[in-house]
Amino acid sequence: MKNSAPVNHPVNEPIRDRWSPRAYAKTPVEAIKVLSVIEAGRWAASAFNEQPWRFIVGLNFDETHQKILQSLVEWNQQWASNAPVLILNIAKRTFSLNGNKNVTFKYDLGQSVANMAVEAVNQGLHAHQMSGFDPEKAANLFGIPDDFQAVSVTALGYYGNPDTLPPDMQKAEQRIRERKALNEIAFSETFGNGISL
């Protein structure tokens, strides 16, 4: 299913078609597609080329998938249990070169995961990123070192039937996509002065 963004200016198709559904088919996802999604994340930009991102991948309801699912809050478990792929997104807090604090480690991970979400569309898949999980539980389940932080979880898979979702989630699934106007987020001359190009 496509739920294309009503863009005001031309953007490429995968960006326009990227959205975050909750209705997933239990259809297994081909490993080659998952690897392409991760490859897209691998080539994101990062401060000093640190590449702080790490990913634990649960594929097609395997044991890793079940452990990641356990770390999700109950509300997310309701729908994410149908997504065949769950990815735990992790980032390194310090620079490998000198051990100094990396203040952009989450920002860089976000860029990587954003690349992955766009590539998912290119692969005929959908991705839904979640912050609703227990990072400490995930760290314990997977033995994540102290210098790394579990930041989010991504569900990945083929679109399913929204009728399988609880009623409140069905409404969200059918909601018209909206964003702030361009002049609310991009400015000219001073902060708050809507862009004029």
Residue frames relative to the residue before (quaternion, step in Angstrom):
aa qw qx qy qz dx dy dz
M 1.0000 0.0000 0.0000 0.0000 0.00 0.00 0.00
K 0.2394 -0.7467 0.6021 0.1503 3.54 -1.07 0.78
N 0.0243 -0.7535 0.6569 0.0107 3.51 -1.14 0.73
S 0.0489 -0.8734 0.4844 0.0064 3.51 0.77 1.16
A 0.4997 -0.6505 0.4928 0.2903 3.53 -1.12 0.79
P 0.3928 -0.7032 0.5353 0.2544 3.60 -0.99 0.78
V 0.0620 -0.8560 0.5132 0.0111 3.57 0.46 1.24
N 0.3971 -0.7122 0.5336 0.2244 3.56 -1.21 0.61
H 0.7575 0.2012 -0.1161 0.6101 3.56 1.30 -0.37
P 0.6033 -0.6103 0.3625 0.3635 3.62 -1.00 0.73
V 0.0557 0.7466 -0.6619 0.0361 3.56 -1.07 0.88
N 0.6153 -0.5619 0.3768 0.4045 3.59 -1.17 0.34
E 0.6876 -0.5531 0.3039 0.3590 3.53 -1.17 0.70
P 0.6677 0.4976 -0.3449 0.4332 3.67 0.78 -0.79
I 0.6330 0.5025 -0.3417 0.4796 3.62 1.09 -0.63
R 0.6558 0.5156 -0.3087 0.4570 3.58 0.95 -0.86
D 0.7566 0.4063 -0.2037 0.4700 3.59 0.99 -0.85
R 0.4986 0.6447 -0.4415 0.3753 3.59 1.24 -0.03
W 0.2035 0.7400 -0.6285 0.1263 3.54 -0.90 0.96
S 0.4708 -0.7065 0.4769 0.2274 3.57 -1.27 0.28
P 0.0308 -0.8293 0.5579 0.0081 3.60 0.26 1.18
R 0.3356 -0.7111 0.5735 0.2297 3.54 -1.35 0.21
A 0.6156 0.5302 -0.3506 0.4658 3.59 1.26 -0.23
Y 0.0405 0.8091 -0.5809 0.0791 3.56 -0.44 1.24
A 0.3985 -0.6618 0.5798 0.2592 3.53 -1.18 0.72
K 0.4683 -0.6789 0.4857 0.2896 3.59 -1.09 0.65
T 0.3259 0.7632 -0.4870 0.2725 3.56 1.31 0.22
P 0.4656 -0.6807 0.4772 0.3033 3.63 -0.74 0.96
V 0.3272 -0.7238 0.5771 0.1896 3.54 -1.15 0.71
E 0.4972 -0.6729 0.4674 0.2857 3.54 -0.89 0.99
A 0.5456 -0.6437 0.4327 0.3174 3.57 -0.91 0.95
I 0.6256 0.5556 -0.3469 0.4238 3.61 0.99 -0.77
K 0.6433 0.5052 -0.3252 0.4744 3.61 1.09 -0.65
V 0.6328 0.5187 -0.3294 0.4712 3.57 1.01 -0.79
L 0.6489 0.5151 -0.3161 0.4622 3.58 0.98 -0.83
S 0.6323 0.5175 -0.3349 0.4693 3.61 1.05 -0.69
V 0.6247 0.5305 -0.3306 0.4680 3.58 1.04 -0.77
I 0.6826 0.4681 -0.2885 0.4813 3.59 0.90 -0.90
E 0.5985 0.5608 -0.3543 0.4493 3.59 1.07 -0.69
A 0.6278 0.5269 -0.3317 0.4672 3.58 1.01 -0.78
G 0.6540 0.5029 -0.3035 0.4767 3.57 1.02 -0.79
R 0.6125 0.5816 -0.3373 0.4157 3.57 1.05 -0.77
W 0.7478 0.4156 -0.2082 0.4740 3.57 1.07 -0.75
A 0.3571 0.7202 -0.5098 0.3065 3.60 1.15 0.50
A 0.5439 -0.5879 0.4865 0.3490 3.54 -1.32 0.33
S 0.0435 0.7887 -0.6131 0.0074 3.58 -1.21 0.51
A 0.6327 -0.5415 0.3987 0.3840 3.55 -1.22 0.53
F 0.8469 -0.0135 -0.0508 0.5291 3.58 -0.80 1.10
N 0.5111 -0.6641 0.3957 0.3757 3.57 1.24 0.51
E 0.2078 0.8161 -0.5107 0.1730 3.58 1.09 0.74
Q 0.1237 -0.8136 0.5515 0.1364 3.57 1.08 -0.78
P 0.0622 0.8691 -0.4884 0.0479 3.60 0.73 1.06
W 0.5295 0.6739 -0.3893 0.3376 3.58 1.25 -0.26
R 0.0074 0.7323 -0.6810 -0.0006 3.51 -1.29 0.68
F 0.1436 -0.8046 0.5744 0.0451 3.57 -1.09 0.71
I 0.1449 -0.7278 0.6617 0.1074 3.54 -1.05 0.83
V 0.1625 -0.8367 0.5229 0.0126 3.54 -0.57 1.26
G 0.1433 -0.7542 0.6380 0.0607 3.52 -0.85 1.09
L 0.1017 -0.8441 0.5265 -0.0068 3.58 -0.44 1.23
N 0.8797 -0.0627 0.0208 0.4709 3.53 -0.94 1.05
F 0.7204 -0.5104 0.2318 0.4084 3.50 0.80 1.24
D 0.3131 0.7501 -0.5226 0.2573 3.58 1.10 0.64
E 0.7518 -0.3876 0.2686 0.4609 3.59 -1.30 -0.06
T 0.6263 0.5334 -0.3356 0.4590 3.61 1.03 -0.76
H 0.6104 0.5496 -0.3304 0.4650 3.57 1.04 -0.83
Q 0.6839 0.4957 -0.2881 0.4511 3.57 0.86 -0.96
K 0.6469 0.5107 -0.3204 0.4670 3.59 1.04 -0.73
I 0.6371 0.4982 -0.3353 0.4832 3.60 0.98 -0.78
L 0.6250 0.5512 -0.3282 0.4448 3.58 0.99 -0.88
Q 0.6275 0.5527 -0.3262 0.4408 3.60 1.01 -0.82
S 0.6791 0.5079 -0.2942 0.4408 3.58 1.08 -0.69
L 0.5737 0.6078 -0.3781 0.3981 3.61 1.23 -0.33
V 0.5323 -0.5713 0.4999 0.3747 3.56 -1.22 0.46
E 0.6802 -0.5388 0.3144 0.3849 3.56 -1.14 0.66
W 0.6288 0.5538 -0.3423 0.4252 3.60 0.96 -0.84
N 0.6917 0.4579 -0.2722 0.4878 3.58 0.99 -0.84
Q 0.5884 0.5815 -0.3696 0.4231 3.58 1.09 -0.63
Q 0.5785 0.6244 -0.3705 0.3716 3.58 1.07 -0.74
W 0.7963 0.2754 -0.1481 0.5179 3.57 0.87 -0.89
A 0.6585 0.5416 -0.3216 0.4118 3.60 0.99 -0.79
S 0.5272 0.6345 -0.4131 0.3858 3.60 1.20 -0.32
N 0.6621 0.4975 -0.3036 0.4712 3.61 1.21 -0.42
A 0.5793 0.5793 -0.3837 0.4262 3.61 1.18 -0.41
P 0.4216 -0.7538 0.4410 0.2440 3.62 -0.59 1.08
V 0.7651 0.2677 -0.1553 0.5646 3.59 1.18 -0.52
L 0.0123 -0.7544 0.6563 0.0014 3.54 -1.00 0.94
I 0.1054 -0.7987 0.5922 0.0163 3.54 -0.85 1.03
L 0.2501 -0.7451 0.6036 0.1342 3.55 -0.82 1.06
N 0.2105 -0.8039 0.5514 0.0732 3.56 -0.58 1.22
I 0.0432 -0.8183 0.5679 -0.0775 3.53 -0.59 1.26
A 0.0614 -0.8041 0.5894 0.0487 3.60 -1.10 0.59
K 0.4613 -0.6697 0.5228 0.2558 3.55 -1.19 0.74
R 0.4231 -0.7583 0.4526 0.2026 3.57 -0.77 1.10
T 0.7859 0.2807 -0.1304 0.5354 3.60 1.13 -0.58
F 0.5558 -0.5914 0.4666 0.3517 3.54 -1.29 0.36
S 0.5006 -0.6738 0.4622 0.2861 3.56 -0.93 0.92
L 0.6294 0.5869 -0.3298 0.3880 3.59 1.03 -0.79
N 0.8534 0.0808 0.0164 0.5147 3.58 0.80 -0.99
G 0.5110 -0.6750 0.4074 0.3425 3.61 1.25 -0.03
N 0.4488 0.6934 -0.4542 0.3339 3.59 1.27 0.04
K 0.6096 -0.5588 0.4238 0.3696 3.54 -1.23 0.57
N 0.2421 -0.7474 0.6044 0.1325 3.57 -0.98 0.92
V 0.2422 -0.8186 0.5039 0.1315 3.58 -0.17 1.26
T 0.7133 0.4265 -0.2634 0.4898 3.61 1.19 -0.28
F 0.3058 0.7957 -0.4948 0.1687 3.64 1.17 0.25
K 0.6782 0.4620 -0.3004 0.4862 3.61 0.99 -0.73
Y 0.6036 0.5552 -0.3428 0.4581 3.56 1.07 -0.75
D 0.6839 0.4849 -0.2832 0.4658 3.57 0.88 -0.95
L 0.6171 0.5169 -0.3436 0.4837 3.58 1.02 -0.74
G 0.6372 0.5427 -0.3228 0.4419 3.58 0.97 -0.85
Q 0.6359 0.5138 -0.3325 0.4702 3.57 1.01 -0.77
S 0.6509 0.5248 -0.3120 0.4512 3.55 0.97 -0.85
V 0.6893 0.4730 -0.2751 0.4749 3.56 0.90 -0.95
A 0.5997 0.5432 -0.3580 0.4660 3.60 1.10 -0.62
N 0.6179 0.5260 -0.3365 0.4777 3.60 1.01 -0.80
M 0.6579 0.5211 -0.3060 0.4494 3.56 0.95 -0.91
A 0.6547 0.5225 -0.3156 0.4457 3.58 0.96 -0.86
V 0.6594 0.4869 -0.3083 0.4827 3.58 1.03 -0.76
E 0.6560 0.4976 -0.3164 0.4711 3.60 0.98 -0.79
A 0.5557 0.5941 -0.3939 0.4278 3.60 1.11 -0.57
V 0.6423 0.5109 -0.3170 0.4753 3.59 0.96 -0.87
N 0.6406 0.5348 -0.3139 0.4529 3.56 0.98 -0.87
Q 0.7049 0.4405 -0.2440 0.4995 3.59 1.16 -0.64
G 0.5573 -0.6231 0.3862 0.3900 3.60 1.27 0.09
L 0.5760 0.5742 -0.3565 0.4597 3.56 1.30 0.39
H 0.2815 -0.7089 0.6046 0.2294 3.53 -1.39 -0.04
A 0.1717 -0.7667 0.6119 0.0910 3.55 -1.20 0.66
H 0.0728 -0.7689 0.6344 0.0310 3.54 -1.10 0.77
Q 0.2234 -0.7934 0.5575 0.0988 3.56 -0.59 1.19
M 0.1109 -0.8117 0.5733 0.0136 3.55 -1.01 0.88
S 0.2074 -0.7334 0.6281 0.1567 3.52 -1.17 0.67
G 0.5623 0.6261 -0.3663 0.3972 3.58 1.30 -0.21
F 0.4917 0.5934 -0.4897 0.4077 3.53 0.25 1.35
D 0.4860 -0.6542 0.4977 0.2969 3.56 -1.30 0.25
P 0.3174 -0.7902 0.4901 0.1860 3.63 -0.21 1.23
E 0.6451 0.5233 -0.3280 0.4499 3.60 1.01 -0.76
K 0.6399 0.5120 -0.3234 0.4730 3.56 0.99 -0.81
A 0.6426 0.5167 -0.3164 0.4689 3.58 0.98 -0.86
A 0.6447 0.5271 -0.3207 0.4513 3.58 0.95 -0.87
N 0.6728 0.4872 -0.2903 0.4751 3.57 1.00 -0.83
L 0.6570 0.5268 -0.3135 0.4387 3.59 0.93 -0.86
F 0.8076 0.2906 -0.1222 0.4984 3.56 0.99 -0.82
G 0.4565 -0.7122 0.4444 0.2949 3.61 1.22 0.14
I 0.1984 0.8024 -0.5353 0.1738 3.58 0.97 0.87
P 0.4595 -0.7014 0.4656 0.2829 3.64 -0.74 0.99
D 0.6619 -0.5473 0.3550 0.3691 3.56 -1.23 0.57
D 0.6647 0.5192 -0.3074 0.4406 3.59 1.09 -0.64
F 0.6831 0.4204 -0.2725 0.5314 3.57 1.30 0.02
Q 0.1658 -0.7855 0.5896 0.0885 3.58 -1.14 0.63
A 0.3557 -0.6779 0.6010 0.2297 3.55 -0.99 0.91
V 0.1612 -0.8449 0.5093 0.0287 3.57 -0.54 1.21
S 0.8030 -0.0949 0.1089 0.5782 3.60 0.96 -0.80
V 0.2910 -0.7109 0.6065 0.2052 3.53 -1.38 0.09
T 0.1682 -0.7724 0.6045 0.0989 3.55 -1.06 0.78
A 0.2331 -0.7208 0.6358 0.1476 3.55 -0.99 0.92
L 0.0536 -0.8045 0.5908 -0.0293 3.56 -0.97 0.90
G 0.3905 0.7200 -0.5195 0.2433 3.56 -0.97 0.81
Y 0.6442 -0.4807 0.4185 0.4228 3.52 -1.38 -0.25
Y 0.5685 -0.6063 0.4295 0.3531 3.55 -1.12 0.66
G 0.2223 -0.7909 0.5626 0.0926 3.56 -1.05 0.86
N 0.6975 -0.4420 0.3665 0.4288 3.52 -1.29 -0.48
P 0.3717 -0.7549 0.4876 0.2327 3.62 -0.50 1.10
D 0.5559 0.6181 -0.3934 0.3927 3.62 1.18 -0.39
T 0.6093 0.5583 -0.3543 0.4376 3.61 1.22 -0.31
L 0.5881 0.5890 -0.3590 0.4223 3.59 1.28 -0.24
P 0.5894 -0.5261 0.4535 0.4125 3.60 -1.22 0.35
P 0.6847 -0.5366 0.3011 0.3906 3.63 -1.08 0.67
D 0.6679 0.5000 -0.3253 0.4451 3.64 0.90 -0.83
M 0.6605 0.4921 -0.3041 0.4785 3.57 1.09 -0.69
Q 0.5889 0.5688 -0.3673 0.4414 3.59 1.10 -0.64
K 0.6430 0.5231 -0.3226 0.4570 3.59 0.97 -0.84
A 0.6583 0.5036 -0.3076 0.4673 3.59 0.95 -0.89
E 0.6324 0.5564 -0.3252 0.4297 3.57 1.03 -0.77
Q 0.7485 0.4017 -0.2006 0.4880 3.57 1.07 -0.76
R 0.4339 0.7190 -0.4449 0.3112 3.57 1.31 -0.03
I 0.4961 -0.6331 0.5034 0.3155 3.57 -1.08 0.75
R 0.4542 -0.7012 0.4823 0.2634 3.57 -0.88 0.95
E 0.0232 -0.8037 0.5934 -0.0360 3.55 -0.93 0.97
R 0.0397 -0.7603 0.6466 0.0475 3.53 -1.28 0.49
K 0.6103 -0.5066 0.4414 0.4196 3.55 -1.26 0.32
A 0.5696 -0.5779 0.4546 0.3673 3.57 -1.19 0.56
L 0.6481 -0.5510 0.3685 0.3750 3.55 -1.17 0.68
N 0.7078 0.4620 -0.2835 0.4530 3.61 0.93 -0.82
E 0.5761 0.5497 -0.3883 0.4639 3.61 1.31 0.10
I 0.7723 0.3406 -0.1741 0.5072 3.59 1.18 -0.46
A 0.7497 0.2763 -0.1764 0.5749 3.60 1.22 -0.38
F 0.1311 -0.8359 0.5329 -0.0008 3.54 -0.77 1.12
S 0.2410 -0.7153 0.6317 0.1766 3.53 -1.37 0.37
E 0.8533 0.1861 -0.1594 0.4603 3.55 -1.14 0.79
T 0.8010 -0.1131 0.0959 0.5801 3.63 0.60 -1.07
F 0.6490 -0.5078 0.3923 0.4087 3.55 -1.29 0.43
G 0.8002 0.2767 -0.2204 0.4843 3.57 -0.89 0.95
N 0.6027 0.5327 -0.3621 0.4711 3.58 1.26 -0.22
G 0.4381 -0.7561 0.4232 0.2395 3.58 -0.12 1.35
I 0.5780 -0.6349 0.3957 0.3259 3.55 -0.96 0.93
S 0.0085 -0.7697 0.6383 0.0013 3.54 -1.12 0.78
L 0.0626 0.8114 -0.5722 0.1014 3.57 -0.17 1.30
